[in-house]
């Protein structure tokens, strides 16, 4: 939506109406997303709603088998784009 809102509607009423609808959606959802974030800004529903008896602290060694470890693998195993 943010990218779409960068388009200049150049007076096109359909685009203007679409922009208005997107802005309203963003105004509705941004506070909800901000409220769901952890105090440090982290946002991961499964962690936030976790059962602490079953889920270890985030990024801990025992958590490597859950979503945290899975996603971290994407960051740590990415090939270098530098030459």
mmCIF file as gemmi writes it, N, C-alpha and C atoms, coordinates in Angstrom:
data_model
loop_
_atom_site.group_PDB
_atom_site.id
_atom_site.type_symbol
_atom_site.label_atom_id
_atom_site.label_alt_id
_atom_site.label_comp_id
_atom_site.label_asym_id
_atom_site.label_entity_id
_atom_site.label_seq_id
_atom_site.pdbx_PDB_ins_code
_atom_site.Cartn_x
_atom_site.Cartn_y
_atom_site.Cartn_z
_atom_site.occupancy
_atom_site.B_iso_or_equiv
_atom_site.pdbx_formal_charge
_atom_site.auth_seq_id
_atom_site.auth_asym_id
_atom_site.pdbx_PDB_model_num
ATOM 1 N N . UNK Axp A 1 ? 0.819 -1.185 0 1 0 ? 1 A 1
ATOM 2 C CA . UNK Axp A 1 ? 0 0 0 1 0 ? 1 A 1
ATOM 3 C C . UNK Axp A 1 ? 0.867 1.254 0 1 0 ? 1 A 1
ATOM 4 N N . UNK Axp A 2 ? 1.928 1.218 0.771 1 0 ? 2 A 1
ATOM 5 C CA . UNK Axp A 2 ? 2.786 2.402 0.832 1 0 ? 2 A 1
ATOM 6 C C . UNK Axp A 2 ? 3.379 2.725 -0.534 1 0 ? 2 A 1
ATOM 7 N N . UNK Axp A 3 ? 3.775 1.71 -1.258 1 0 ? 3 A 1
ATOM 8 C CA . UNK Axp A 3 ? 4.326 1.941 -2.599 1 0 ? 3 A 1
ATOM 9 C C . UNK Axp A 3 ? 3.242 2.468 -3.531 1 0 ? 3 A 1
ATOM 10 N N . UNK Axp A 4 ? 2.05 1.878 -3.449 1 0 ? 4 A 1
ATOM 11 C CA . UNK Axp A 4 ? 0.94 2.321 -4.298 1 0 ? 4 A 1
ATOM 12 C C . UNK Axp A 4 ? 0.585 3.775 -4.005 1 0 ? 4 A 1
ATOM 13 N N . UNK Axp A 5 ? 0.72 4.192 -2.758 1 0 ? 5 A 1
ATOM 14 C CA . UNK Axp A 5 ? 0.393 5.573 -2.404 1 0 ? 5 A 1
ATOM 15 C C . UNK Axp A 5 ? 1.414 6.574 -2.946 1 0 ? 5 A 1
ATOM 16 N N . UNK Axp A 6 ? 2.538 6.09 -3.413 1 0 ? 6 A 1
ATOM 17 C CA . UNK Axp A 6 ? 3.54 6.991 -4.001 1 0 ? 6 A 1
ATOM 18 C C . UNK Axp A 6 ? 3.186 7.371 -5.44 1 0 ? 6 A 1
ATOM 19 N N . UNK Axp A 7 ? 2.212 6.674 -6.024 1 0 ? 7 A 1
ATOM 20 C CA . UNK Axp A 7 ? 1.81 6.967 -7.403 1 0 ? 7 A 1
ATOM 21 C C . UNK Axp A 7 ? 1.027 8.263 -7.443 1 0 ? 7 A 1
ATOM 22 N N . UNK Axp A 8 ? 1.389 9.123 -8.346 1 0 ? 8 A 1
ATOM 23 C CA . UNK Axp A 8 ? 0.66 10.376 -8.552 1 0 ? 8 A 1
ATOM 24 C C . UNK Axp A 8 ? -0.6 10.049 -9.349 1 0 ? 8 A 1
ATOM 25 N N . UNK Axp A 9 ? -1.791 10.271 -8.759 1 0 ? 9 A 1
ATOM 26 C CA . UNK Axp A 9 ? -3.018 9.919 -9.474 1 0 ? 9 A 1
ATOM 27 C C . UNK Axp A 9 ? -3.305 10.802 -10.691 1 0 ? 9 A 1
ATOM 28 N N . UNK Axp A 10 ? -2.63 11.923 -10.783 1 0 ? 10 A 1
ATOM 29 C CA . UNK Axp A 10 ? -2.809 12.846 -11.916 1 0 ? 10 A 1
ATOM 30 C C . UNK Axp A 10 ? -4.28 13.101 -12.218 1 0 ? 10 A 1
ATOM 31 N N . UNK Axp A 11 ? -5.042 13.246 -11.127 1 0 ? 11 A 1
ATOM 32 C CA . UNK Axp A 11 ? -6.463 13.579 -11.274 1 0 ? 11 A 1
ATOM 33 C C . UNK Axp A 11 ? -7.374 12.399 -11.549 1 0 ? 11 A 1
ATOM 34 N N . UNK Axp A 12 ? -6.839 11.208 -11.695 1 0 ? 12 A 1
ATOM 35 C CA . UNK Axp A 12 ? -7.66 10.016 -11.972 1 0 ? 12 A 1
ATOM 36 C C . UNK Axp A 12 ? -8.484 9.68 -10.727 1 0 ? 12 A 1
ATOM 37 N N . UNK Axp A 13 ? -9.787 9.806 -10.848 1 0 ? 13 A 1
ATOM 38 C CA . UNK Axp A 13 ? -10.673 9.617 -9.702 1 0 ? 13 A 1
ATOM 39 C C . UNK Axp A 13 ? -10.633 8.194 -9.155 1 0 ? 13 A 1
ATOM 40 N N . UNK Axp A 14 ? -10.447 7.214 -10.002 1 0 ? 14 A 1
ATOM 41 C CA . UNK Axp A 14 ? -10.35 5.829 -9.519 1 0 ? 14 A 1
ATOM 42 C C . UNK Axp A 14 ? -9.116 5.648 -8.633 1 0 ? 14 A 1
ATOM 43 N N . UNK Axp A 15 ? -8.007 6.225 -9.065 1 0 ? 15 A 1
ATOM 44 C CA . UNK Axp A 15 ? -6.78 6.119 -8.27 1 0 ? 15 A 1
ATOM 45 C C . UNK Axp A 15 ? -6.931 6.911 -6.975 1 0 ? 15 A 1
ATOM 46 N N . UNK Axp A 16 ? -7.53 8.063 -7.044 1 0 ? 16 A 1
ATOM 47 C CA . UNK Axp A 16 ? -7.747 8.887 -5.851 1 0 ? 16 A 1
ATOM 48 C C . UNK Axp A 16 ? -8.6 8.119 -4.841 1 0 ? 16 A 1
ATOM 49 N N . UNK Axp A 17 ? -9.676 7.48 -5.29 1 0 ? 17 A 1
ATOM 50 C CA . UNK Axp A 17 ? -10.532 6.698 -4.392 1 0 ? 17 A 1
ATOM 51 C C . UNK Axp A 17 ? -9.758 5.504 -3.81 1 0 ? 17 A 1
ATOM 52 N N . UNK Axp A 18 ? -8.946 4.869 -4.648 1 0 ? 18 A 1
ATOM 53 C CA . UNK Axp A 18 ? -8.141 3.74 -4.164 1 0 ? 18 A 1
ATOM 54 C C . UNK Axp A 18 ? -7.152 4.212 -3.097 1 0 ? 18 A 1
ATOM 55 N N . UNK Axp A 19 ? -6.535 5.384 -3.327 1 0 ? 19 A 1
ATOM 56 C CA . UNK Axp A 19 ? -5.609 5.944 -2.337 1 0 ? 19 A 1
ATOM 57 C C . UNK Axp A 19 ? -6.329 6.198 -1.009 1 0 ? 19 A 1
ATOM 58 N N . UNK Axp A 20 ? -7.515 6.765 -1.089 1 0 ? 20 A 1
ATOM 59 C CA . UNK Axp A 20 ? -8.28 7.054 0.125 1 0 ? 20 A 1
ATOM 60 C C . UNK Axp A 20 ? -8.575 5.769 0.893 1 0 ? 20 A 1
ATOM 61 N N . UNK Axp A 21 ? -8.945 4.724 0.17 1 0 ? 21 A 1
ATOM 62 C CA . UNK Axp A 21 ? -9.246 3.44 0.806 1 0 ? 21 A 1
ATOM 63 C C . UNK Axp A 21 ? -7.986 2.845 1.444 1 0 ? 21 A 1
ATOM 64 N N . UNK Axp A 22 ? -6.855 2.935 0.74 1 0 ? 22 A 1
ATOM 65 C CA . UNK Axp A 22 ? -5.606 2.418 1.295 1 0 ? 22 A 1
ATOM 66 C C . UNK Axp A 22 ? -5.191 3.201 2.538 1 0 ? 22 A 1
ATOM 67 N N . UNK Axp A 23 ? -5.317 4.526 2.492 1 0 ? 23 A 1
ATOM 68 C CA . UNK Axp A 23 ? -4.963 5.342 3.664 1 0 ? 23 A 1
ATOM 69 C C . UNK Axp A 23 ? -5.824 4.965 4.864 1 0 ? 23 A 1
ATOM 70 N N . UNK Axp A 24 ? -7.12 4.752 4.631 1 0 ? 24 A 1
ATOM 71 C CA . UNK Axp A 24 ? -8.025 4.366 5.721 1 0 ? 24 A 1
ATOM 72 C C . UNK Axp A 24 ? -7.614 3.012 6.295 1 0 ? 24 A 1
ATOM 73 N N . UNK Axp A 25 ? -7.237 2.083 5.433 1 0 ? 25 A 1
ATOM 74 C CA . UNK Axp A 25 ? -6.795 0.766 5.897 1 0 ? 25 A 1
ATOM 75 C C . UNK Axp A 25 ? -5.532 0.899 6.741 1 0 ? 25 A 1
ATOM 76 N N . UNK Axp A 26 ? -4.576 1.69 6.272 1 0 ? 26 A 1
ATOM 77 C CA . UNK Axp A 26 ? -3.343 1.9 7.032 1 0 ? 26 A 1
ATOM 78 C C . UNK Axp A 26 ? -3.629 2.559 8.378 1 0 ? 26 A 1
ATOM 79 N N . UNK Axp A 27 ? -4.485 3.56 8.387 1 0 ? 27 A 1
ATOM 80 C CA . UNK Axp A 27 ? -4.831 4.251 9.636 1 0 ? 27 A 1
ATOM 81 C C . UNK Axp A 27 ? -5.48 3.285 10.626 1 0 ? 27 A 1
ATOM 82 N N . UNK Axp A 28 ? -6.207 2.302 10.123 1 0 ? 28 A 1
ATOM 83 C CA . UNK Axp A 28 ? -6.842 1.311 10.981 1 0 ? 28 A 1
ATOM 84 C C . UNK Axp A 28 ? -5.824 0.302 11.514 1 0 ? 28 A 1
ATOM 85 N N . UNK Axp A 29 ? -4.921 -0.163 10.661 1 0 ? 29 A 1
ATOM 86 C CA . UNK Axp A 29 ? -4.023 -1.258 11.032 1 0 ? 29 A 1
ATOM 87 C C . UNK Axp A 29 ? -2.73 -0.837 11.713 1 0 ? 29 A 1
ATOM 88 N N . UNK Axp A 30 ? -2.201 0.311 11.425 1 0 ? 30 A 1
ATOM 89 C CA . UNK Axp A 30 ? -0.92 0.716 12.035 1 0 ? 30 A 1
ATOM 90 C C . UNK Axp A 30 ? -0.986 0.695 13.566 1 0 ? 30 A 1
ATOM 91 N N . UNK Axp A 31 ? -2.007 1.267 14.202 1 0 ? 31 A 1
ATOM 92 C CA . UNK Axp A 31 ? -2.05 1.201 15.672 1 0 ? 31 A 1
ATOM 93 C C . UNK Axp A 31 ? -2.162 -0.231 16.197 1 0 ? 31 A 1
ATOM 94 N N . UNK Axp A 32 ? -2.845 -1.093 15.461 1 0 ? 32 A 1
ATOM 95 C CA . UNK Axp A 32 ? -2.978 -2.492 15.888 1 0 ? 32 A 1
ATOM 96 C C . UNK Axp A 32 ? -1.624 -3.195 15.836 1 0 ? 32 A 1
ATOM 97 N N . UNK Axp A 33 ? -0.881 -2.955 14.781 1 0 ? 33 A 1
ATOM 98 C CA . UNK Axp A 33 ? 0.434 -3.578 14.64 1 0 ? 33 A 1
ATOM 99 C C . UNK Axp A 33 ? 1.394 -3.04 15.704 1 0 ? 33 A 1
ATOM 100 N N . UNK Axp A 34 ? 1.369 -1.74 15.916 1 0 ? 34 A 1
ATOM 101 C CA . UNK Axp A 34 ? 2.23 -1.152 16.945 1 0 ? 34 A 1
ATOM 102 C C . UNK Axp A 34 ? 1.904 -1.708 18.325 1 0 ? 34 A 1
ATOM 103 N N . UNK Axp A 35 ? 0.637 -1.909 18.616 1 0 ? 35 A 1
ATOM 104 C CA . UNK Axp A 35 ? 0.225 -2.438 19.919 1 0 ? 35 A 1
ATOM 105 C C . UNK Axp A 35 ? 0.657 -3.889 20.103 1 0 ? 35 A 1
ATOM 106 N N . UNK Axp A 36 ? 0.778 -4.63 19.019 1 0 ? 36 A 1
ATOM 107 C CA . UNK Axp A 36 ? 1.151 -6.047 19.091 1 0 ? 36 A 1
ATOM 108 C C . UNK Axp A 36 ? 2.648 -6.26 19.257 1 0 ? 36 A 1
ATOM 109 N N . UNK Axp A 37 ? 3.447 -5.247 18.967 1 0 ? 37 A 1
ATOM 110 C CA . UNK Axp A 37 ? 4.899 -5.392 19.05 1 0 ? 37 A 1
ATOM 111 C C . UNK Axp A 37 ? 5.367 -5.54 20.491 1 0 ? 37 A 1
ATOM 112 N N . UNK Axp A 38 ? 6.465 -6.275 20.629 1 0 ? 38 A 1
ATOM 113 C CA . UNK Axp A 38 ? 7.131 -6.373 21.928 1 0 ? 38 A 1
ATOM 114 C C . UNK Axp A 38 ? 7.729 -4.993 22.232 1 0 ? 38 A 1
ATOM 115 N N . UNK Axp A 39 ? 8.123 -4.714 23.478 1 0 ? 39 A 1
ATOM 116 C CA . UNK Axp A 39 ? 8.691 -3.403 23.81 1 0 ? 39 A 1
ATOM 117 C C . UNK Axp A 39 ? 9.894 -3.008 22.946 1 0 ? 39 A 1
ATOM 118 N N . UNK Axp A 40 ? 10.662 -3.995 22.464 1 0 ? 40 A 1
ATOM 119 C CA . UNK Axp A 40 ? 11.821 -3.659 21.634 1 0 ? 40 A 1
ATOM 120 C C . UNK Axp A 40 ? 11.481 -3.61 20.141 1 0 ? 40 A 1
ATOM 121 N N . UNK Axp A 41 ? 10.198 -3.714 19.807 1 0 ? 41 A 1
ATOM 122 C CA . UNK Axp A 41 ? 9.782 -3.614 18.414 1 0 ? 41 A 1
ATOM 123 C C . UNK Axp A 41 ? 9.603 -4.947 17.72 1 0 ? 41 A 1
ATOM 124 N N . UNK Axp A 42 ? 10.009 -6.033 18.361 1 0 ? 42 A 1
ATOM 125 C CA . UNK Axp A 42 ? 9.91 -7.366 17.775 1 0 ? 42 A 1
ATOM 126 C C . UNK Axp A 42 ? 8.445 -7.73 17.566 1 0 ? 42 A 1
ATOM 127 N N . UNK Axp A 43 ? 8.151 -8.372 16.446 1 0 ? 43 A 1
ATOM 128 C CA . UNK Axp A 43 ? 6.777 -8.771 16.153 1 0 ? 43 A 1
ATOM 129 C C . UNK Axp A 43 ? 6.783 -10.162 15.544 1 0 ? 43 A 1
ATOM 130 N N . UNK Axp A 44 ? 6.309 -11.111 16.293 1 0 ? 44 A 1
ATOM 131 C CA . UNK Axp A 44 ? 6.184 -12.495 15.825 1 0 ? 44 A 1
ATOM 132 C C . UNK Axp A 44 ? 5.079 -13.112 16.657 1 0 ? 44 A 1
ATOM 133 N N . UNK Axp A 45 ? 3.918 -13.301 16.06 1 0 ? 45 A 1
ATOM 134 C CA . UNK Axp A 45 ? 2.73 -13.731 16.783 1 0 ? 45 A 1
ATOM 135 C C . UNK Axp A 45 ? 2.969 -14.987 17.614 1 0 ? 45 A 1
ATOM 136 N N . UNK Axp A 46 ? 3.587 -15.996 17.031 1 0 ? 46 A 1
ATOM 137 C CA . UNK Axp A 46 ? 3.784 -17.254 17.752 1 0 ? 46 A 1
ATOM 138 C C . UNK Axp A 46 ? 4.608 -17.05 19.014 1 0 ? 46 A 1
ATOM 139 N N . UNK Axp A 47 ? 5.59 -16.166 18.968 1 0 ? 47 A 1
ATOM 140 C CA . UNK Axp A 47 ? 6.405 -15.904 20.159 1 0 ? 47 A 1
ATOM 141 C C . UNK Axp A 47 ? 5.609 -15.105 21.186 1 0 ? 47 A 1
ATOM 142 N N . UNK Axp A 48 ? 4.937 -14.062 20.729 1 0 ? 48 A 1
ATOM 143 C CA . UNK Axp A 48 ? 4.201 -13.189 21.637 1 0 ? 48 A 1
ATOM 144 C C . UNK Axp A 48 ? 3.109 -13.949 22.377 1 0 ? 48 A 1
ATOM 145 N N . UNK Axp A 49 ? 2.437 -14.86 21.696 1 0 ? 49 A 1
ATOM 146 C CA . UNK Axp A 49 ? 1.338 -15.607 22.297 1 0 ? 49 A 1
ATOM 147 C C . UNK Axp A 49 ? 1.77 -16.969 22.828 1 0 ? 49 A 1
ATOM 148 N N . UNK Axp A 50 ? 3.056 -17.206 22.883 1 0 ? 50 A 1
ATOM 149 C CA . UNK Axp A 50 ? 3.585 -18.526 23.233 1 0 ? 50 A 1
ATOM 150 C C . UNK Axp A 50 ? 3.26 -18.948 24.654 1 0 ? 50 A 1
ATOM 151 N N . UNK Axp A 51 ? 3.346 -20.233 24.851 1 0 ? 51 A 1
ATOM 152 C CA . UNK Axp A 51 ? 3.287 -20.81 26.18 1 0 ? 51 A 1
ATOM 153 C C . UNK Axp A 51 ? 4.742 -20.896 26.647 1 0 ? 51 A 1
ATOM 154 N N . UNK Axp A 52 ? 5.165 -20.088 27.609 1 0 ? 52 A 1
ATOM 155 C CA . UNK Axp A 52 ? 6.573 -20.08 28.021 1 0 ? 52 A 1
ATOM 156 C C . UNK Axp A 52 ? 7.079 -21.451 28.462 1 0 ? 52 A 1
ATOM 157 N N . UNK Axp A 53 ? 6.187 -22.342 28.878 1 0 ? 53 A 1
ATOM 158 C CA . UNK Axp A 53 ? 6.623 -23.678 29.285 1 0 ? 53 A 1
ATOM 159 C C . UNK Axp A 53 ? 7.031 -24.507 28.071 1 0 ? 53 A 1
ATOM 160 N N . UNK Axp A 54 ? 6.539 -24.135 26.888 1 0 ? 54 A 1
ATOM 161 C CA . UNK Axp A 54 ? 6.853 -24.897 25.675 1 0 ? 54 A 1
ATOM 162 C C . UNK Axp A 54 ? 7.831 -24.177 24.756 1 0 ? 54 A 1
ATOM 163 N N . UNK Axp A 55 ? 7.873 -22.853 24.834 1 0 ? 55 A 1
ATOM 164 C CA . UNK Axp A 55 ? 8.752 -22.085 23.95 1 0 ? 55 A 1
ATOM 165 C C . UNK Axp A 55 ? 9.834 -21.417 24.783 1 0 ? 55 A 1
ATOM 166 N N . UNK Axp A 56 ? 11.058 -21.613 24.395 1 0 ? 56 A 1
ATOM 167 C CA . UNK Axp A 56 ? 12.182 -20.974 25.091 1 0 ? 56 A 1
ATOM 168 C C . UNK Axp A 56 ? 12.228 -19.487 24.738 1 0 ? 56 A 1
ATOM 169 N N . UNK Axp A 57 ? 13.094 -18.77 25.417 1 0 ? 57 A 1
ATOM 170 C CA . UNK Axp A 57 ? 13.291 -17.355 25.091 1 0 ? 57 A 1
ATOM 171 C C . UNK Axp A 57 ? 13.707 -17.216 23.641 1 0 ? 57 A 1
ATOM 172 N N . UNK Axp A 58 ? 13.318 -16.144 23.051 1 0 ? 58 A 1
ATOM 173 C CA . UNK Axp A 58 ? 13.628 -15.98 21.63 1 0 ? 58 A 1
ATOM 174 C C . UNK Axp A 58 ? 15.136 -15.928 21.4 1 0 ? 58 A 1
ATOM 175 N N . UNK Axp A 59 ? 15.536 -16.504 20.319 1 0 ? 59 A 1
ATOM 176 C CA . UNK Axp A 59 ? 16.916 -16.609 19.859 1 0 ? 59 A 1
ATOM 177 C C . UNK Axp A 59 ? 17.799 -17.448 20.768 1 0 ? 59 A 1
ATOM 178 N N . UNK Axp A 60 ? 17.215 -18.182 21.704 1 0 ? 60 A 1
ATOM 179 C CA . UNK Axp A 60 ? 18.027 -19.04 22.562 1 0 ? 60 A 1
ATOM 180 C C . UNK Axp A 60 ? 18.343 -20.348 21.834 1 0 ? 60 A 1
ATOM 181 N N . UNK Axp A 61 ? 19.33 -21.073 22.327 1 0 ? 61 A 1
ATOM 182 C CA . UNK Axp A 61 ? 19.713 -22.352 21.711 1 0 ? 61 A 1
ATOM 183 C C . UNK Axp A 61 ? 18.519 -23.311 21.657 1 0 ? 61 A 1
ATOM 184 N N . UNK Axp A 62 ? 17.73 -23.475 22.737 1 0 ? 62 A 1
ATOM 185 C CA . UNK Axp A 62 ? 16.586 -24.393 22.645 1 0 ? 62 A 1
ATOM 186 C C . UNK Axp A 62 ? 15.521 -23.954 21.623 1 0 ? 62 A 1
ATOM 187 N N . UNK Axp A 63 ? 15.509 -22.686 21.277 1 0 ? 63 A 1
ATOM 188 C CA . UNK Axp A 63 ? 14.497 -22.186 20.339 1 0 ? 63 A 1
ATOM 189 C C . UNK Axp A 63 ? 14.887 -22.396 18.885 1 0 ? 63 A 1
ATOM 190 N N . UNK Axp A 64 ? 16.063 -22.928 18.638 1 0 ? 64 A 1
ATOM 191 C CA . UNK Axp A 64 ? 16.532 -23.061 17.258 1 0 ? 64 A 1
ATOM 192 C C . UNK Axp A 64 ? 15.658 -23.97 16.409 1 0 ? 64 A 1
ATOM 193 N N . UNK Axp A 65 ? 14.926 -24.881 17.023 1 0 ? 65 A 1
ATOM 194 C CA . UNK Axp A 65 ? 14.086 -25.787 16.254 1 0 ? 65 A 1
ATOM 195 C C . UNK Axp A 65 ? 12.725 -25.222 15.914 1 0 ? 65 A 1
ATOM 196 N N . UNK Axp A 66 ? 12.365 -24.076 16.462 1 0 ? 66 A 1
ATOM 197 C CA . UNK Axp A 66 ? 11.056 -23.51 16.147 1 0 ? 66 A 1
ATOM 198 C C . UNK Axp A 66 ? 11.192 -22.435 15.067 1 0 ? 66 A 1
ATOM 199 N N . UNK Axp A 67 ? 10.185 -21.654 14.904 1 0 ? 67 A 1
ATOM 200 C CA . UNK Axp A 67 ? 10.173 -20.645 13.842 1 0 ? 67 A 1
ATOM 201 C C . UNK Axp A 67 ? 11.351 -19.68 13.935 1 0 ? 67 A 1
ATOM 202 N N . UNK Axp A 68 ? 11.744 -19.345 15.15 1 0 ? 68 A 1
ATOM 203 C CA . UNK Axp A 68 ? 12.863 -18.421 15.329 1 0 ? 68 A 1
ATOM 204 C C . UNK Axp A 68 ? 14.117 -18.946 14.642 1 0 ? 68 A 1
ATOM 205 N N . UNK Axp A 69 ? 14.44 -20.18 14.914 1 0 ? 69 A 1
ATOM 206 C CA . UNK Axp A 69 ? 15.63 -20.776 14.318 1 0 ? 69 A 1
ATOM 207 C C . UNK Axp A 69 ? 15.497 -20.95 12.819 1 0 ? 69 A 1
ATOM 208 N N . UNK Axp A 70 ? 14.31 -21.298 12.388 1 0 ? 70 A 1
ATOM 209 C CA . UNK Axp A 70 ? 14.039 -21.479 10.961 1 0 ? 70 A 1
ATOM 210 C C . UNK Axp A 70 ? 14.293 -20.173 10.203 1 0 ? 70 A 1
ATOM 211 N N . UNK Axp A 71 ? 13.743 -19.092 10.703 1 0 ? 71 A 1
ATOM 212 C CA . UNK Axp A 71 ? 13.901 -17.794 10.046 1 0 ? 71 A 1
ATOM 213 C C . UNK Axp A 71 ? 15.346 -17.315 10.153 1 0 ? 71 A 1
ATOM 214 N N . UNK Axp A 72 ? 15.975 -17.525 11.281 1 0 ? 72 A 1
ATOM 215 C CA . UNK Axp A 72 ? 17.362 -17.1 11.442 1 0 ? 72 A 1
ATOM 216 C C . UNK Axp A 72 ? 18.25 -17.768 10.404 1 0 ? 72 A 1
ATOM 217 N N . UNK Axp A 73 ? 17.908 -18.988 10.037 1 0 ? 73 A 1
ATOM 218 C CA . UNK Axp A 73 ? 18.681 -19.689 9.015 1 0 ? 73 A 1
ATOM 219 C C . UNK Axp A 73 ? 18.69 -18.958 7.694 1 0 ? 73 A 1
ATOM 220 N N . UNK Axp A 74 ? 17.605 -18.302 7.369 1 0 ? 74 A 1
ATOM 221 C CA . UNK Axp A 74 ? 17.559 -17.535 6.125 1 0 ? 74 A 1
ATOM 222 C C . UNK Axp A 74 ? 18.565 -16.39 6.155 1 0 ? 74 A 1
ATOM 223 N N . UNK Axp A 75 ? 18.708 -15.776 7.31 1 0 ? 75 A 1
ATOM 224 C CA . UNK Axp A 75 ? 19.626 -14.647 7.417 1 0 ? 75 A 1
ATOM 225 C C . UNK Axp A 75 ? 21.081 -15.101 7.465 1 0 ? 75 A 1
ATOM 226 N N . UNK Axp A 76 ? 21.34 -16.196 8.141 1 0 ? 76 A 1
ATOM 227 C CA . UNK Axp A 76 ? 22.719 -16.619 8.309 1 0 ? 76 A 1
ATOM 228 C C . UNK Axp A 76 ? 23.258 -17.397 7.109 1 0 ? 76 A 1
ATOM 229 N N . UNK Axp A 77 ? 22.391 -17.969 6.292 1 0 ? 77 A 1
ATOM 230 C CA . UNK Axp A 77 ? 22.844 -18.79 5.168 1 0 ? 77 A 1
ATOM 231 C C . UNK Axp A 77 ? 22.725 -18.113 3.815 1 0 ? 77 A 1
ATOM 232 N N . UNK Axp A 78 ? 22.409 -16.846 3.803 1 0 ? 78 A 1
ATOM 233 C CA . UNK Axp A 78 ? 22.293 -16.132 2.542 1 0 ? 78 A 1
ATOM 234 C C . UNK Axp A 78 ? 23.667 -15.977 1.918 1 0 ? 78 A 1
ATOM 235 N N . UNK Axp A 79 ? 23.782 -16.257 0.623 1 0 ? 79 A 1
ATOM 236 C CA . UNK Axp A 79 ? 25.078 -16.063 -0.021 1 0 ? 79 A 1
ATOM 237 C C . UNK Axp A 79 ? 25.428 -14.577 -0.073 1 0 ? 79 A 1
ATOM 238 N N . UNK Axp A 80 ? 26.683 -14.319 -0.005 1 0 ? 80 A 1
ATOM 239 C CA . UNK Axp A 80 ? 27.15 -12.943 -0.061 1 0 ? 80 A 1
ATOM 240 C C . UNK Axp A 80 ? 26.939 -12.38 -1.458 1 0 ? 80 A 1
ATOM 241 N N . UNK Axp A 81 ? 26.502 -11.127 -1.531 1 0 ? 81 A 1
ATOM 242 C CA . UNK Axp A 81 ? 26.309 -10.478 -2.821 1 0 ? 81 A 1
ATOM 243 C C . UNK Axp A 81 ? 27.478 -9.563 -3.139 1 0 ? 81 A 1
ATOM 244 N N . UNK Axp A 82 ? 28.442 -9.517 -2.241 1 0 ? 82 A 1
ATOM 245 C CA . UNK Axp A 82 ? 29.609 -8.665 -2.487 1 0 ? 82 A 1
ATOM 246 C C . UNK Axp A 82 ? 30.658 -9.459 -3.241 1 0 ? 82 A 1
ATOM 247 N N . UNK Axp A 83 ? 31.467 -8.768 -3.986 1 0 ? 83 A 1
ATOM 248 C CA . UNK Axp A 83 ? 32.537 -9.445 -4.745 1 0 ? 83 A 1
ATOM 249 C C . UNK Axp A 83 ? 33.888 -9.004 -4.252 1 0 ? 83 A 1
